Amino acid sequence: MDFAKYPGYKPDIMTRRAAMLRGEGLNNKLLFSHHKSDHTENLVSWYDQHYNKKERPVSDQLPEFRHWDGNRLAWEPEASDHPIRGQPTNFGLRESMKKKWEKEEAQAGLGDYNTTYGTSFKDLPANSLVTTHYSPPKALSTRMHPANQINKDLSLRTVNVIQTPEQVIIPTGSRLASKEGSKSAIPDVSI
């Protein structure tokens, strides 16, 4: 066994105190209690005192003139040693920001791309959408014309061959209508 346990053993007081100061630091009372005064209500900032002209209460007024203290080698009383006690000035910034943050959290579920169009769009009924799409019949397509598929013939390069073939068949419902054949309500497609 590498470590032998000694129950109830404590290191000497000086070592324990040094380890405690090294691990935990100084107590708050040692840091914040200047010349044994309570600084728990010192929430008024220097900015609030000088720029917003926050006045001292009557019970906490400093004398009009300071005097020189020969023991401390300083002018007494120093205003920074006696800050104004009380609550800080509240302009409502925290409350307004809290409302703004709550509103942003509520809108966080709407997604990254939140637009006015997306939130105000009403779904259209299904019958208002076009579901059947037609292209020109193969017989009407000029891409399928034999002359358009040959570009290597020099004599055909200057000739405009965009035309429909002689026989045009257009589907209308259940029966077929031809250009030369039966007359129907479909307008003439001749060029």
KEDRENMI-28677 format. One record per atom (N, C-alpha, C): residue in three letters; chain; atom name; x negated, z, y. Coordinates in pm, 1 decimal. Example, Ala and Ser with C-alpha at 12.3 -4.5 7.8 and 13.67 -1.06 7.14 Angstrom:
% residues 2
code/unit/site/c1/c3/c2
ALA/A/N/-1319.0/780.0/-569.0
ALA/A/CA/-1230.0/780.0/-450.0
ALA/A/C/-1320.0/780.0/-330.0
SER/A/N/-1285.0/708.0/-225.0
SER/A/CA/-1367.0/714.0/-106.0
SER/A/C/-1290.0/787.0/3.0
% end
This chain:
% residues 191
code/unit/site/c1/c3/c2
MET/A/N/-84.3/0.0/-117.0
MET/A/CA/0.0/0.0/0.0
MET/A/C/-89.2/0.0/123.9
ASP/A/N/-62.7/-95.3/216.7
ASP/A/CA/-145.6/-109.1/335.7
ASP/A/C/-114.0/-3.8/440.5
PHE/A/N/15.0/30.4/457.2
PHE/A/CA/54.5/121.0/564.7
PHE/A/C/107.8/250.2/504.6
ALA/A/N/49.0/358.6/544.0
ALA/A/CA/97.1/489.5/498.9
ALA/A/C/185.2/547.3/607.6
LYS/A/N/310.0/577.1/574.3
LYS/A/CA/405.2/626.7/672.6
LYS/A/C/389.6/778.0/686.8
TYR/A/N/381.8/822.4/811.7
TYR/A/CA/374.3/965.2/840.7
TYR/A/C/501.4/1004.4/914.0
PRO/A/N/600.3/1061.7/846.1
PRO/A/CA/727.6/1093.7/912.4
PRO/A/C/710.6/1205.6/1014.4
GLY/A/N/782.8/1189.7/1128.2
GLY/A/CA/779.2/1291.8/1232.2
GLY/A/C/659.4/1284.3/1323.8
TYR/A/N/569.1/1190.9/1301.5
TYR/A/CA/450.9/1181.4/1386.3
TYR/A/C/485.4/1108.7/1515.7
LYS/A/N/441.4/1161.2/1630.1
LYS/A/CA/457.4/1097.7/1760.3
LYS/A/C/320.4/1091.5/1825.6
PRO/A/N/290.2/980.6/1893.9
PRO/A/CA/161.8/975.1/1964.1
PRO/A/C/160.9/1071.6/2081.9
ASP/A/N/46.0/1094.3/2136.6
ASP/A/CA/36.5/1191.5/2246.4
ASP/A/C/117.1/1143.2/2366.9
ILE/A/N/147.5/1235.0/2458.0
ILE/A/CA/238.6/1209.7/2569.7
ILE/A/C/185.1/1100.4/2661.5
MET/A/N/58.2/1098.8/2690.4
MET/A/CA/1.8/1000.4/2782.6
MET/A/C/15.1/858.4/2725.4
THR/A/N/-10.5/842.6/2596.2
THR/A/CA/1.8/711.2/2533.1
THR/A/C/147.3/665.7/2531.1
ARG/A/N/239.2/758.5/2499.7
ARG/A/CA/382.2/724.6/2497.9
ARG/A/C/431.3/684.3/2636.6
ARG/A/N/389.1/759.1/2739.5
ARG/A/CA/432.7/728.0/2876.2
ARG/A/C/379.5/591.5/2920.3
ALA/A/N/253.5/563.1/2890.5
ALA/A/CA/195.8/433.8/2928.2
ALA/A/C/266.1/319.6/2854.5
ALA/A/N/298.5/339.8/2726.6
ALA/A/CA/367.7/236.2/2649.7
ALA/A/C/510.0/215.5/2702.3
MET/A/N/577.5/324.6/2741.4
MET/A/CA/713.1/312.9/2793.9
MET/A/C/713.1/238.6/2928.0
LEU/A/N/619.3/269.0/3016.8
LEU/A/CA/609.9/199.2/3145.0
LEU/A/C/575.3/52.0/3125.2
ARG/A/N/488.7/24.8/3027.0
ARG/A/CA/450.4/-112.4/2999.8
ARG/A/C/568.3/-191.5/2941.8
GLY/A/N/649.4/-127.5/2857.6
GLY/A/CA/760.5/-196.8/2792.8
GLY/A/C/886.2/-203.5/2876.9
GLU/A/N/920.5/-94.9/2945.7
GLU/A/CA/1047.4/-89.0/3018.7
GLU/A/C/1031.8/-105.1/3168.6
GLY/A/N/917.7/-80.6/3223.1
GLY/A/CA/898.0/-89.3/3367.1
GLY/A/C/944.5/37.2/3436.9
LEU/A/N/939.1/34.1/3570.7
LEU/A/CA/980.1/150.1/3649.1
LEU/A/C/1131.4/163.0/3651.7
ASN/A/N/1177.3/283.8/3671.4
ASN/A/CA/1320.0/310.8/3681.3
ASN/A/C/1373.5/254.7/3813.4
ASN/A/N/1503.2/219.2/3815.8
ASN/A/CA/1564.1/166.0/3937.9
ASN/A/C/1560.4/266.5/4052.2
LYS/A/N/1570.1/392.0/4021.2
LYS/A/CA/1568.2/494.0/4126.8
LYS/A/C/1434.0/495.7/4198.6
LEU/A/N/1327.1/469.6/4125.9
LEU/A/CA/1195.4/467.7/4188.9
LEU/A/C/1176.5/343.1/4274.9
LEU/A/N/1244.7/235.0/4240.0
LEU/A/CA/1228.1/111.0/4314.8
LEU/A/C/1317.0/104.6/4438.2
PHE/A/N/1441.6/151.2/4429.0
PHE/A/CA/1539.8/127.2/4533.8
PHE/A/C/1572.6/247.5/4621.3
SER/A/N/1525.0/363.7/4589.6
SER/A/CA/1558.2/479.6/4673.6
SER/A/C/1441.4/509.2/4766.7
HIS/A/N/1443.9/445.6/4887.4
HIS/A/CA/1339.6/470.1/4986.2
HIS/A/C/1369.7/601.1/5057.3
HIS/A/N/1268.9/677.3/5078.7
HIS/A/CA/1274.4/811.7/5138.4
HIS/A/C/1405.4/883.3/5104.6
LYS/A/N/1433.6/885.0/4972.5
LYS/A/CA/1543.4/962.3/4912.5
LYS/A/C/1678.9/930.6/4974.8
SER/A/N/1703.9/805.5/5006.2
SER/A/CA/1835.0/767.4/5057.8
SER/A/C/1903.7/675.6/4957.3
ASP/A/N/2034.5/681.0/4957.5
ASP/A/CA/2113.4/602.9/4863.0
ASP/A/C/2134.7/462.0/4919.0
HIS/A/N/2100.4/362.1/4841.8
HIS/A/CA/2114.1/223.5/4885.8
HIS/A/C/2212.8/147.3/4797.3
THR/A/N/2316.4/213.9/4748.0
THR/A/CA/2410.9/145.9/4659.8
THR/A/C/2507.7/57.0/4737.1
GLU/A/N/2536.8/89.2/4863.3
GLU/A/CA/2633.8/11.1/4940.2
GLU/A/C/2567.1/-78.6/5044.2
ASN/A/N/2441.2/-108.9/5025.7
ASN/A/CA/2370.8/-194.1/5121.7
ASN/A/C/2391.7/-340.6/5084.6
LEU/A/N/2512.8/-389.2/5107.3
LEU/A/CA/2546.6/-526.1/5071.3
LEU/A/C/2557.5/-617.5/5192.6
VAL/A/N/2533.8/-565.6/5311.4
VAL/A/CA/2538.5/-646.6/5432.6
VAL/A/C/2400.2/-707.7/5453.5
SER/A/N/2394.1/-838.9/5460.6
SER/A/CA/2264.7/-906.5/5469.0
SER/A/C/2214.3/-908.6/5613.2
TRP/A/N/2083.9/-941.4/5627.2
TRP/A/CA/2025.9/-955.4/5760.7
TRP/A/C/2089.9/-1072.5/5834.1
TYR/A/N/2124.0/-1178.8/5761.4
TYR/A/CA/2191.7/-1292.9/5822.9
TYR/A/C/2324.5/-1248.4/5882.1
ASP/A/N/2397.1/-1167.7/5807.7
ASP/A/CA/2527.0/-1118.6/5854.8
ASP/A/C/2510.3/-1030.9/5978.8
GLN/A/N/2402.5/-954.8/5984.1
GLN/A/CA/2380.1/-867.2/6099.8
GLN/A/C/2341.1/-947.1/6223.8
HIS/A/N/2248.2/-1041.5/6210.4
HIS/A/CA/2192.9/-1108.5/6328.0
HIS/A/C/2276.0/-1227.6/6373.9
TYR/A/N/2316.6/-1313.7/6281.4
TYR/A/CA/2385.0/-1436.7/6321.1
TYR/A/C/2535.9/-1418.1/6333.4
ASN/A/N/2594.2/-1338.9/6245.4
ASN/A/CA/2738.2/-1312.7/6255.0
ASN/A/C/2769.0/-1191.1/6342.1
LYS/A/N/2664.6/-1124.6/6390.3
LYS/A/CA/2676.8/-1009.4/6481.9
LYS/A/C/2766.6/-900.1/6424.3
LYS/A/N/2738.6/-866.5/6297.9
LYS/A/CA/2814.6/-756.9/6237.6
LYS/A/C/2768.4/-625.8/6300.3
GLU/A/N/2861.3/-548.4/6349.5
GLU/A/CA/2829.9/-423.4/6420.3
GLU/A/C/2816.5/-307.8/6321.9
ARG/A/N/2733.8/-212.4/6361.6
ARG/A/CA/2721.5/-89.3/6283.5
ARG/A/C/2840.8/0.6/6311.0
PRO/A/N/2884.0/76.5/6209.7
PRO/A/CA/2989.2/175.4/6237.9
PRO/A/C/2937.1/284.8/6331.8
VAL/A/N/3027.8/355.2/6394.2
VAL/A/CA/2988.8/458.2/6492.5
VAL/A/C/2905.1/567.1/6427.0
SER/A/N/2934.7/601.2/6303.4
SER/A/CA/2860.7/708.5/6235.8
SER/A/C/2719.6/665.8/6196.1
ASP/A/N/2689.7/536.7/6198.2
ASP/A/CA/2560.5/486.8/6152.5
ASP/A/C/2482.4/419.7/6265.5
GLN/A/N/2508.4/455.2/6390.5
GLN/A/CA/2440.3/394.0/6504.9
GLN/A/C/2295.8/442.2/6513.1
LEU/A/N/2207.4/348.6/6546.9
LEU/A/CA/2068.0/384.3/6572.6
LEU/A/C/2052.9/421.0/6719.7
PRO/A/N/1953.3/504.3/6752.7
PRO/A/CA/1933.5/536.9/6894.5
PRO/A/C/1893.6/412.8/6974.0
GLU/A/N/1921.7/416.8/7102.8
GLU/A/CA/1895.8/300.1/7186.8
GLU/A/C/1746.4/271.8/7198.9
PHE/A/N/1665.2/376.0/7209.7
PHE/A/CA/1520.4/359.8/7221.8
PHE/A/C/1452.4/422.0/7101.2
ARG/A/N/1344.2/357.9/7056.8
ARG/A/CA/1266.7/412.6/6946.4
ARG/A/C/1149.0/492.1/7002.1
HIS/A/N/1094.8/577.5/6917.6
HIS/A/CA/977.2/654.8/6959.5
HIS/A/C/863.2/628.3/6860.8
TRP/A/N/742.6/653.7/6906.8
TRP/A/CA/624.7/631.2/6824.4
TRP/A/C/598.4/754.7/6741.3
ASP/A/N/592.2/735.6/6607.9
ASP/A/CA/562.9/846.4/6516.7
ASP/A/C/414.3/839.7/6483.7
GLY/A/N/339.2/940.1/6529.3
GLY/A/CA/194.5/942.0/6508.8
GLY/A/C/155.8/969.3/6365.2
ASN/A/N/239.2/1038.3/6290.2
ASN/A/CA/205.7/1066.3/6150.3
ASN/A/C/219.7/941.0/6062.8
ARG/A/N/324.0/864.1/6087.2
ARG/A/CA/347.7/744.1/6005.9
ARG/A/C/287.9/619.4/6069.4
LEU/A/N/243.6/631.4/6193.7
LEU/A/CA/187.7/520.5/6269.3
LEU/A/C/285.2/402.1/6272.6
ALA/A/N/408.7/432.9/6314.9
ALA/A/CA/513.0/330.0/6321.4
ALA/A/C/616.1/372.1/6424.1
TRP/A/N/691.8/272.1/6473.1
TRP/A/CA/802.8/301.9/6562.5
TRP/A/C/920.9/350.3/6479.5
GLU/A/N/978.6/458.8/6519.7
GLU/A/CA/1091.5/518.6/6446.7
GLU/A/C/1214.5/520.8/6534.9
PRO/A/N/1330.1/502.2/6481.0
PRO/A/CA/1364.8/452.7/6347.6
PRO/A/C/1358.4/300.4/6343.4
GLU/A/N/1308.1/247.1/6235.2
GLU/A/CA/1302.3/102.2/6213.6
GLU/A/C/1436.5/56.1/6157.8
ALA/A/N/1489.4/-51.8/6214.7
ALA/A/CA/1622.7/-97.9/6173.9
ALA/A/C/1624.6/-142.5/6028.0
SER/A/N/1514.0/-197.9/5979.0
SER/A/CA/1511.6/-242.2/5839.7
SER/A/C/1510.9/-125.4/5742.3
ASP/A/N/1467.9/-6.6/5786.9
ASP/A/CA/1472.0/111.7/5700.9
ASP/A/C/1611.6/170.9/5692.7
HIS/A/N/1699.4/134.1/5784.5
HIS/A/CA/1836.0/188.1/5787.0
HIS/A/C/1935.3/72.1/5793.3
PRO/A/N/1956.1/2.3/5681.4
PRO/A/CA/2047.4/-112.1/5684.3
PRO/A/C/2192.3/-66.9/5700.0
ILE/A/N/2276.4/-160.7/5740.1
ILE/A/CA/2418.9/-130.6/5756.4
ILE/A/C/2480.3/-111.1/5618.9
ARG/A/N/2557.3/-5.9/5605.1
ARG/A/CA/2623.8/22.2/5478.2
ARG/A/C/2764.2/-36.3/5482.5
GLY/A/N/2806.2/-92.9/5372.8
GLY/A/CA/2941.3/-147.2/5364.6
GLY/A/C/2947.2/-269.6/5276.3
GLN/A/N/3065.6/-327.0/5269.8
GLN/A/CA/3088.4/-445.8/5187.7
GLN/A/C/3041.3/-570.9/5263.1
PRO/A/N/3000.3/-672.9/5191.4
PRO/A/CA/2956.0/-795.1/5258.3
PRO/A/C/3073.2/-870.6/5319.4
THR/A/N/3042.5/-956.6/5414.8
THR/A/CA/3145.3/-1040.2/5475.8
THR/A/C/3190.7/-1143.7/5374.1
ASN/A/N/3320.6/-1153.0/5354.6
ASN/A/CA/3376.4/-1244.3/5255.5
ASN/A/C/3446.6/-1358.0/5328.0
PHE/A/N/3392.5/-1478.8/5314.7
PHE/A/CA/3451.7/-1595.8/5378.9
PHE/A/C/3546.4/-1670.8/5286.8
GLY/A/N/3565.0/-1624.1/5163.5
GLY/A/CA/3653.7/-1690.9/5068.9
GLY/A/C/3587.8/-1803.7/4992.4
LEU/A/N/3455.3/-1815.1/5003.3
LEU/A/CA/3385.8/-1923.4/4934.2
LEU/A/C/3394.3/-1906.1/4783.1
ARG/A/N/3376.2/-1783.9/4736.4
ARG/A/CA/3379.6/-1759.4/4592.0
ARG/A/C/3516.0/-1793.7/4533.5
GLU/A/N/3623.1/-1753.7/4602.8
GLU/A/CA/3757.8/-1779.0/4552.3
GLU/A/C/3788.0/-1929.3/4549.5
SER/A/N/3748.4/-2000.3/4655.6
SER/A/CA/3775.4/-2144.7/4658.6
SER/A/C/3694.9/-2218.3/4551.7
MET/A/N/3569.7/-2177.2/4531.3
MET/A/CA/3489.0/-2241.1/4427.8
MET/A/C/3542.7/-2209.0/4288.9
LYS/A/N/3593.7/-2086.8/4270.8
LYS/A/CA/3650.1/-2049.8/4141.3
LYS/A/C/3772.6/-2135.0/4109.9
LYS/A/N/3859.4/-2159.1/4211.4
LYS/A/CA/3976.1/-2245.8/4191.2
LYS/A/C/3932.0/-2388.0/4157.0
LYS/A/N/3829.5/-2436.2/4226.7
LYS/A/CA/3779.6/-2571.5/4201.2
LYS/A/C/3724.3/-2582.6/4060.1
TRP/A/N/3649.3/-2482.0/4015.0
TRP/A/CA/3591.6/-2485.2/3881.1
TRP/A/C/3700.0/-2477.9/3774.5
GLU/A/N/3804.8/-2396.7/3797.6
GLU/A/CA/3914.2/-2388.6/3701.1
GLU/A/C/3987.2/-2522.1/3691.4
LYS/A/N/4005.1/-2589.5/3805.1
LYS/A/CA/4070.8/-2720.5/3804.9
LYS/A/C/3985.8/-2822.5/3729.8
GLU/A/N/3853.7/-2818.8/3749.8
GLU/A/CA/3764.7/-2910.8/3679.8
GLU/A/C/3764.8/-2884.3/3529.8
GLU/A/N/3772.2/-2756.1/3490.4
GLU/A/CA/3777.7/-2723.5/3348.2
GLU/A/C/3907.3/-2772.5/3286.1
ALA/A/N/4018.5/-2763.3/3361.6
ALA/A/CA/4146.8/-2810.5/3309.5
ALA/A/C/4146.7/-2961.7/3292.8
GLN/A/N/4076.5/-3032.8/3380.2
GLN/A/CA/4071.8/-3178.5/3372.7
GLN/A/C/3960.2/-3229.0/3281.9
ALA/A/N/3883.3/-3138.4/3224.4
ALA/A/CA/3770.8/-3181.0/3141.2
ALA/A/C/3818.3/-3252.6/3015.7
GLY/A/N/3938.4/-3223.3/2968.0
GLY/A/CA/3989.3/-3286.7/2847.2
GLY/A/C/4037.8/-3428.4/2867.8
LEU/A/N/4044.9/-3476.6/2991.9
LEU/A/CA/4095.3/-3611.3/3017.2
LEU/A/C/3993.6/-3719.1/2983.8
GLY/A/N/3868.0/-3684.0/2969.9
GLY/A/CA/3765.7/-3781.9/2934.1
GLY/A/C/3672.5/-3809.8/3049.7
ASP/A/N/3566.5/-3882.9/3019.2
ASP/A/CA/3465.3/-3911.8/3120.3
ASP/A/C/3513.0/-4016.0/3220.5
TYR/A/N/3593.9/-4112.5/3174.7
TYR/A/CA/3637.0/-4220.8/3261.6
TYR/A/C/3778.9/-4193.0/3307.6
ASN/A/N/3793.1/-4109.5/3408.4
ASN/A/CA/3923.7/-4070.0/3460.0
ASN/A/C/3952.1/-4152.1/3584.9
THR/A/N/4046.9/-4247.5/3574.9
THR/A/CA/4081.9/-4330.5/3688.9
THR/A/C/4228.0/-4310.5/3722.6
THR/A/N/4265.7/-4349.2/3843.2
THR/A/CA/4406.5/-4337.3/3881.8
THR/A/C/4491.9/-4434.9/3802.7
TYR/A/N/4436.1/-4550.0/3766.3
TYR/A/CA/4512.8/-4645.2/3686.4
TYR/A/C/4541.4/-4587.5/3547.6
GLY/A/N/4441.5/-4524.6/3488.7
GLY/A/CA/4460.3/-4470.4/3354.4
GLY/A/C/4561.6/-4358.1/3349.1
THR/A/N/4565.7/-4275.3/3452.5
THR/A/CA/4660.6/-4164.0/3451.0
THR/A/C/4800.4/-4206.5/3491.2
SER/A/N/4814.4/-4314.3/3570.3
SER/A/CA/4947.0/-4355.2/3616.4
SER/A/C/5005.9/-4469.5/3535.0
PHE/A/N/4935.2/-4521.0/3435.3
PHE/A/CA/4985.3/-4634.3/3357.7
PHE/A/C/5095.4/-4589.1/3263.2
LYS/A/N/5206.7/-4663.4/3263.5
LYS/A/CA/5317.5/-4637.8/3171.3
LYS/A/C/5312.2/-4744.0/3061.9
ASP/A/N/5327.8/-4701.8/2938.5
ASP/A/CA/5325.6/-4796.6/2827.9
ASP/A/C/5444.0/-4891.6/2837.3
LEU/A/N/5416.4/-5020.3/2817.0
LEU/A/CA/5521.2/-5121.3/2819.9
LEU/A/C/5591.7/-5125.7/2685.0
PRO/A/N/5719.2/-5170.7/2682.2
PRO/A/CA/5786.7/-5183.3/2552.4
PRO/A/C/5720.1/-5291.2/2467.5
ALA/A/N/5734.9/-5279.0/2336.9
ALA/A/CA/5666.4/-5370.0/2245.0
ALA/A/C/5717.4/-5512.6/2257.6
ASN/A/N/5845.4/-5531.6/2292.5
ASN/A/CA/5899.0/-5667.6/2299.9
ASN/A/C/5854.6/-5741.9/2426.0
SER/A/N/5790.6/-5673.2/2521.3
SER/A/CA/5743.5/-5741.4/2641.9
SER/A/C/5608.1/-5808.7/2622.2
LEU/A/N/5541.3/-5779.9/2513.1
LEU/A/CA/5410.7/-5839.1/2486.7
LEU/A/C/5426.0/-5969.7/2409.8
VAL/A/N/5342.1/-6067.2/2438.7
VAL/A/CA/5343.0/-6194.8/2367.7
VAL/A/C/5270.1/-6175.8/2236.0
THR/A/N/5340.6/-6199.7/2127.6
THR/A/CA/5278.9/-6180.0/1996.0
THR/A/C/5246.0/-6311.1/1927.1
THR/A/N/5309.3/-6423.4/1968.4
THR/A/CA/5281.0/-6552.6/1905.1
THR/A/C/5200.7/-6638.6/2001.8
HIS/A/N/5090.5/-6689.5/1955.4
HIS/A/CA/5003.2/-6773.7/2036.6
HIS/A/C/4987.3/-6907.7/1965.9
TYR/A/N/4999.7/-7016.2/2042.6
TYR/A/CA/4989.2/-7150.0/1985.4
TYR/A/C/4875.0/-7224.6/2052.3
SER/A/N/4807.0/-7302.7/1974.2
SER/A/CA/4707.6/-7395.3/2027.4
SER/A/C/4762.8/-7536.6/2010.9
PRO/A/N/4707.4/-7632.6/2081.9
PRO/A/CA/4758.0/-7769.9/2063.3
PRO/A/C/4739.8/-7813.7/1918.0
PRO/A/N/4830.8/-7892.1/1868.6
PRO/A/CA/4815.7/-7938.7/1730.1
PRO/A/C/4688.1/-8020.0/1713.2
LYS/A/N/4645.2/-8028.4/1590.7
LYS/A/CA/4520.8/-8098.4/1561.0
LYS/A/C/4529.8/-8245.9/1600.9
ALA/A/N/4650.3/-8300.4/1588.5
ALA/A/CA/4666.5/-8442.1/1622.7
ALA/A/C/4652.9/-8465.4/1772.7
LEU/A/N/4683.9/-8363.0/1857.0
LEU/A/CA/4672.1/-8377.6/2001.8
LEU/A/C/4532.6/-8345.5/2054.0
SER/A/N/4452.4/-8282.3/1972.6
SER/A/CA/4321.5/-8238.2/2018.2
SER/A/C/4227.6/-8356.7/2034.9
THR/A/N/4165.3/-8367.3/2151.8
THR/A/CA/4068.4/-8475.0/2173.6
THR/A/C/3933.0/-8442.6/2112.8
ARG/A/N/3913.0/-8320.7/2072.8
ARG/A/CA/3787.0/-8286.1/2006.9
ARG/A/C/3778.4/-8351.3/1868.6
MET/A/N/3893.2/-8372.8/1809.8
MET/A/CA/3891.8/-8430.3/1676.3
MET/A/C/3889.8/-8583.3/1678.9
HIS/A/N/3891.8/-8643.5/1797.3
HIS/A/CA/3889.0/-8790.1/1806.9
HIS/A/C/3754.2/-8840.3/1757.4
PRO/A/N/3750.9/-8943.2/1678.0
PRO/A/CA/3623.2/-8988.4/1621.1
PRO/A/C/3520.2/-9029.1/1725.5
ALA/A/N/3567.2/-9081.9/1838.6
ALA/A/CA/3470.2/-9126.1/1939.1
ALA/A/C/3401.0/-9007.8/2005.5
ASN/A/N/3466.0/-8895.7/2015.5
ASN/A/CA/3404.8/-8778.5/2078.8
ASN/A/C/3301.9/-8711.6/1989.6
GLN/A/N/3305.0/-8738.8/1862.4
GLN/A/CA/3209.3/-8677.3/1771.9
GLN/A/C/3079.5/-8757.9/1763.2
ILE/A/N/3078.1/-8874.1/1823.2
ILE/A/CA/2958.1/-8958.1/1819.7
ILE/A/C/2906.0/-8968.7/1962.1
ASN/A/N/2790.2/-8911.4/1987.5
ASN/A/CA/2730.3/-8919.2/2119.6
ASN/A/C/2600.8/-8999.3/2116.8
LYS/A/N/2565.2/-9048.7/2000.3
LYS/A/CA/2438.8/-9120.6/1989.4
LYS/A/C/2454.4/-9269.9/2020.9
ASP/A/N/2578.0/-9314.7/2021.9
ASP/A/CA/2601.8/-9456.1/2051.8
ASP/A/C/2593.0/-9476.7/2202.9
LEU/A/N/2497.3/-9558.1/2248.7
LEU/A/CA/2474.8/-9575.6/2391.9
LEU/A/C/2591.1/-9644.0/2461.1
SER/A/N/2660.4/-9729.0/2392.1
SER/A/CA/2771.5/-9798.5/2456.3
SER/A/C/2891.4/-9706.8/2477.0
LEU/A/N/2902.9/-9599.1/2401.0
LEU/A/CA/3016.2/-9506.9/2415.9
LEU/A/C/2989.5/-9395.0/2516.9
ARG/A/N/2868.8/-9383.3/2567.1
ARG/A/CA/2837.5/-9272.7/2658.1
ARG/A/C/2906.5/-9289.0/2792.0
THR/A/N/2927.4/-9408.5/2838.1
THR/A/CA/2990.8/-9430.3/2968.1
THR/A/C/3140.9/-9450.1/2957.5
VAL/A/N/3194.2/-9452.2/2837.9
VAL/A/CA/3337.0/-9477.6/2817.8
VAL/A/C/3410.5/-9344.3/2810.1
ASN/A/N/3520.8/-9332.0/2884.7
ASN/A/CA/3602.8/-9212.2/2879.5
ASN/A/C/3703.0/-9227.9/2766.2
VAL/A/N/3687.3/-9150.6/2661.5
VAL/A/CA/3774.9/-9161.9/2545.0
VAL/A/C/3864.0/-9038.7/2528.9
ILE/A/N/3889.7/-8963.3/2639.0
ILE/A/CA/3978.2/-8847.6/2629.4
ILE/A/C/4121.1/-8900.9/2632.0
GLN/A/N/4176.9/-8919.3/2517.9
GLN/A/CA/4312.9/-8971.1/2506.5
GLN/A/C/4375.2/-8916.1/2379.2
THR/A/N/4506.8/-8916.1/2377.1
THR/A/CA/4575.6/-8868.8/2257.2
THR/A/C/4593.2/-8985.8/2162.4
PRO/A/N/4596.6/-8957.0/2035.0
PRO/A/CA/4615.4/-9065.9/1939.3
PRO/A/C/4754.0/-9129.3/1952.4
GLU/A/N/4773.0/-9241.6/1883.8
GLU/A/CA/4899.1/-9315.1/1891.7
GLU/A/C/5015.0/-9232.4/1838.7
GLN/A/N/4999.1/-9167.5/1726.7
GLN/A/CA/5107.7/-9094.4/1662.5
GLN/A/C/5098.6/-8947.2/1703.5
VAL/A/N/5199.6/-8894.5/1774.9
VAL/A/CA/5200.8/-8755.0/1818.8
VAL/A/C/5310.5/-8682.1/1742.9
ILE/A/N/5275.1/-8574.7/1675.8
ILE/A/CA/5373.6/-8495.2/1602.3
ILE/A/C/5371.1/-8354.9/1660.8
ILE/A/N/5484.7/-8308.8/1716.0
ILE/A/CA/5494.5/-8176.9/1777.5
ILE/A/C/5592.4/-8093.9/1696.0
PRO/A/N/5551.0/-7976.7/1645.9
PRO/A/CA/5645.8/-7894.8/1569.1
PRO/A/C/5747.0/-7828.4/1662.7
THR/A/N/5876.3/-7839.6/1629.9
THR/A/CA/5982.3/-7770.8/1704.9
THR/A/C/6069.8/-7698.0/1605.0
GLY/A/N/6047.3/-7572.2/1593.0
GLY/A/CA/6129.6/-7492.3/1501.5
GLY/A/C/6105.0/-7531.6/1357.5
SER/A/N/6213.2/-7575.6/1288.0
SER/A/CA/6201.1/-7605.7/1145.6
SER/A/C/6179.4/-7753.7/1118.4
ARG/A/N/6203.2/-7842.1/1216.9
ARG/A/CA/6185.9/-7985.7/1193.1
ARG/A/C/6074.8/-8040.9/1282.5
LEU/A/N/6022.7/-8152.2/1246.4
LEU/A/CA/5916.0/-8215.9/1321.9
LEU/A/C/5973.3/-8328.2/1406.4
ALA/A/N/5923.8/-8345.0/1526.7
ALA/A/CA/5966.4/-8454.9/1613.7
ALA/A/C/5847.2/-8545.8/1636.0
SER/A/N/5867.2/-8674.0/1626.6
SER/A/CA/5757.3/-8767.0/1648.4
SER/A/C/5780.1/-8842.8/1778.0
LYS/A/N/5676.1/-8899.5/1832.6
LYS/A/CA/5683.1/-8970.2/1960.4
LYS/A/C/5762.1/-9100.1/1947.1
GLU/A/N/5738.0/-9171.9/1842.7
GLU/A/CA/5805.6/-9299.4/1823.4
GLU/A/C/5942.0/-9282.3/1759.6
GLY/A/N/5957.6/-9178.6/1682.2
GLY/A/CA/6078.9/-9162.9/1601.7
GLY/A/C/6197.3/-9111.8/1679.8
SER/A/N/6248.8/-9000.2/1638.5
SER/A/CA/6374.4/-8946.9/1692.5
SER/A/C/6356.2/-8897.6/1834.3
LYS/A/N/6464.8/-8905.5/1913.1
LYS/A/CA/6464.9/-8853.7/2049.4
LYS/A/C/6501.2/-8706.3/2042.9
SER/A/N/6431.8/-8623.8/2116.6
SER/A/CA/6461.5/-8480.4/2118.7
SER/A/C/6451.2/-8430.5/2261.7
ALA/A/N/6469.0/-8298.7/2277.6
ALA/A/CA/6464.4/-8238.0/2410.5
ALA/A/C/6322.5/-8222.5/2461.4
ILE/A/N/6224.9/-8255.7/2378.6
ILE/A/CA/6084.9/-8240.8/2418.7
ILE/A/C/6048.4/-8357.0/2509.5
PRO/A/N/5984.0/-8333.0/2623.3
PRO/A/CA/5948.4/-8442.6/2713.8
PRO/A/C/5846.3/-8535.7/2651.2
ASP/A/N/5841.2/-8657.5/2704.5
ASP/A/CA/5750.4/-8759.0/2653.6
ASP/A/C/5606.3/-8720.6/2686.8
VAL/A/N/5515.8/-8733.7/2590.2
VAL/A/CA/5378.5/-8689.7/2605.5
VAL/A/C/5285.2/-8808.7/2621.2
SER/A/N/5333.1/-8921.6/2663.1
SER/A/CA/5247.7/-9039.8/2673.1
SER/A/C/5158.8/-9032.4/2796.5
ILE/A/N/5046.1/-9098.7/2788.6
ILE/A/CA/4950.3/-9098.0/2899.5
ILE/A/C/4941.5/-9235.2/2959.4
% end
